[in-house]
Amino acid sequence: MLILGLDSSAVAGSCALCDISSEKTTVIASSFVNTKLTHSQTLLPMVEEMLKNSGVELEQVDLIAVNSGPGSFTGIRIGVAAVKGLAFASNKPCVGVSTLHSLAYNLMGQDCIACSVMDARCSQFYNALFEVIGSKIKRLTPDRAISSVDVAEDLKKYSNRRIVLAGDGAELANKKITAENIFIAPPALRHQRAESVCFAASEYERLSAKELIPLYLRLPQAERERIARINENKSGG
């Protein structure tokens, strides 16, 4: 099955084309950028160039997958909108993958507890824990927005296991959460990558382009500020 995967959930952006079946998993092509250019500038051109270089037409793709959250509100919207457009134009099914879940797939082959961490600002991380044994990924917690103190407390349950931090918040978390059994993933495995979106895609329900939506763990900042103003007005009145 040919899967086209996209990620624009943080500063880095990527796309990948994978051939995945019960017999084999092949990464045919991938493209990754970690620059100050916006995803609206880079994502679809990367996809177009990658497919061209692979000799694959969009019509040949069986499934289109995207990290649909959590992550940057703008980045998630761009990625989901791009996939909705591609899926609608080609009449292909699509799936929205948890960004934190796909990060755990970066660590396939390492027997460890994968601690996916993304900087959620406001002194919080987007976080989830997974057990990685070979190519098997087992979810241990739901996706959540929690403080570094709470993450550290949760990780104490796995003091006898090797814990690996992965995600765009890994370096920050590594400064705040310290223990002899906690390590940070190497740069090549640290960031969200579209290959891992493809690897995780089979675990999610296939959707139509119309059904695919972003999945946020928190309201966007503008919405939080609007609600705060409403509550202030109510309390003042």
C-alpha positions in Angstrom: 0.0 0.0 0.0 1.4 3.4 -1.0 1.0 5.9 1.7 1.8 9.6 1.4 2.6 11.2 4.7 2.8 14.9 5.7 3.9 16.7 8.9 3.8 20.4 9.7 3.0 20.2 13.4 6.1 22.3 14.5 8.8 24.3 13.0 10.2 21.4 10.9 8.1 20.2 8.0 8.3 16.9 6.0 6.7 14.6 3.6 7.3 11.0 2.8 6.2 8.2 0.4 6.2 4.7 1.9 5.2 1.3 0.6 3.8 -0.6 3.6 2.3 -4.1 3.7 2.4 -7.1 6.0 5.5 -8.4 4.2 7.6 -5.2 4.0 8.0 -1.6 4.9 9.9 0.6 2.4 10.5 4.3 2.6 10.5 5.2 -1.1 11.3 8.9 -0.7 11.2 11.6 1.9 11.8 15.4 2.2 12.5 17.3 5.4 13.1 21.0 6.1 13.8 22.8 9.3 14.0 26.5 8.3 12.2 29.7 9.0 10.1 29.4 5.9 6.4 28.9 6.6 4.8 25.5 5.9 2.4 27.3 3.4 5.6 28.0 1.4 7.3 24.6 1.6 4.9 21.8 2.2 3.0 21.3 -1.1 6.1 22.1 -3.2 8.0 19.4 -1.3 5.2 16.9 -1.9 5.1 17.8 -5.6 8.8 17.5 -6.1 9.1 14.3 -4.1 6.3 12.5 -6.1 7.9 13.8 -9.3 11.4 12.4 -8.3 9.8 9.1 -7.3 8.0 8.7 -10.6 4.7 8.4 -8.7 1.4 10.1 -9.6 -0.9 11.2 -6.8 -3.6 8.9 -8.3 -1.3 5.9 -7.6 -1.2 6.7 -3.8 -3.6 4.5 -1.7 -3.8 6.6 1.4 -2.8 10.1 2.5 -1.8 10.6 6.2 -1.0 13.7 8.3 -0.1 14.6 11.8 -3.4 16.2 12.8 -2.4 17.3 16.3 -1.3 18.3 18.8 1.1 20.9 17.7 1.4 24.4 16.4 -2.2 25.6 15.7 -1.1 27.2 12.4 1.1 24.3 11.4 -1.6 21.7 12.1 -4.2 23.8 10.1 -1.8 24.0 7.1 -1.1 20.3 7.2 -4.7 19.2 7.5 -5.8 21.7 4.9 -3.1 20.4 2.5 -4.2 16.8 2.9 -7.9 17.6 2.6 -7.1 19.3 -0.7 -5.0 16.4 -2.0 -7.5 13.8 -0.9 -10.4 15.7 -2.3 -8.7 16.3 -5.7 -7.6 12.6 -6.0 -10.7 11.1 -4.3 -8.4 9.3 -1.9 -9.0 8.3 1.8 -7.0 10.0 4.4 -6.1 9.6 8.1 -5.3 12.0 10.9 -2.5 10.7 13.1 -1.6 11.8 16.6 1.7 13.8 16.4 2.8 12.3 19.7 2.1 8.7 18.6 4.0 9.2 15.3 7.0 10.5 17.3 7.1 7.1 19.1 7.6 5.4 15.7 10.8 7.4 15.3 12.2 5.1 18.0 11.3 1.7 16.5 14.0 -0.8 17.2 14.9 0.7 20.5 13.5 -1.1 23.5 12.5 1.8 25.6 9.8 4.1 27.0 9.2 6.8 24.4 8.4 10.1 26.0 7.0 12.3 23.2 7.3 15.9 24.2 6.3 19.1 22.3 6.6 22.6 23.6 3.1 23.7 24.3 4.2 27.1 25.8 2.5 28.4 28.9 4.9 26.2 31.0 3.4 23.0 29.5 4.3 20.2 27.2 2.1 18.2 24.8 3.0 14.7 26.0 2.3 11.0 25.8 4.2 7.9 26.8 4.6 4.7 24.8 6.4 1.4 25.2 8.6 0.6 22.3 9.7 -3.1 21.8 11.2 -3.7 18.4 8.6 -2.6 15.9 5.7 -2.7 18.4 4.4 0.5 19.8 2.1 0.3 22.8 0.4 3.5 24.1 0.7 4.0 27.9 -1.0 7.4 28.3 -3.5 9.5 26.4 -2.3 12.7 24.6 -2.3 15.5 27.2 -1.1 19.0 27.9 0.8 18.9 31.3 3.7 20.5 33.1 7.2 19.3 33.2 6.7 18.5 36.9 3.8 16.2 36.1 5.8 14.5 33.3 8.7 13.9 35.6 6.4 12.4 38.3 4.8 10.1 35.7 8.2 8.9 34.5 9.1 7.7 38.0 6.9 4.7 37.3 9.5 3.6 34.7 12.7 4.1 36.8 13.8 0.6 35.8 13.5 1.3 32.0 15.4 3.3 29.5 13.4 6.5 28.7 14.0 8.4 25.5 12.7 12.0 24.9 11.6 12.7 21.4 9.9 15.7 19.8 10.5 19.4 19.3 10.3 19.9 23.1 12.9 17.2 23.9 15.8 19.5 24.5 13.7 21.7 26.8 12.3 18.7 28.6 15.8 17.3 29.0 16.8 20.4 30.9 13.8 20.2 33.2 13.6 16.4 33.7 16.8 14.7 34.8 17.4 11.1 35.8 20.1 8.5 35.0 17.7 6.5 32.9 16.4 9.4 30.8 18.0 10.2 27.4 17.3 12.5 24.6 16.8 11.1 21.1 19.6 11.8 18.6 19.0 14.7 16.2 18.0 12.4 13.3 15.2 10.8 15.4 14.2 13.8 17.5 11.9 15.8 15.3 8.5 14.9 13.9 8.9 13.1 10.6 6.5 12.1 7.8 7.9 8.6 7.5 6.6 7.9 11.1 3.2 9.3 10.1 3.1 6.7 7.4 4.2 3.9 9.8 1.4 4.9 12.3 -1.3 5.4 9.7 -2.7 1.8 9.7 -3.8 2.2 13.3 -6.2 5.0 12.5 -9.7 5.1 10.9 -9.8 6.0 7.2 -11.7 9.3 6.6 -12.9 11.2 3.7 -11.4 14.6 3.0 -14.5 16.2 4.5 -14.2 14.3 7.7 -10.5 15.1 8.4 -10.2 17.8 11.1 -7.4 19.2 13.3 -7.2 17.8 16.8 -6.2 20.3 19.5 -5.5 19.6 23.2 -6.0 23.2 24.0 -8.0 26.1 22.6 -5.9 28.5 20.4 -4.5 31.4 22.2 -6.9 33.9 20.6 -9.8 31.9 21.7 -8.4 31.5 25.3 -7.9 35.3 25.4 -11.5 35.9 24.2 -12.9 33.6 26.9 -10.8 35.3 29.5 -12.1 38.7 28.5 -15.7 37.4 28.6 -15.1 36.0 32.1 -13.5 39.3 33.3 -16.5 41.3 32.0 -18.9 38.9 33.7 -17.1 39.2 37.0 -16.8 43.0 36.7 -20.5 43.3 35.9 
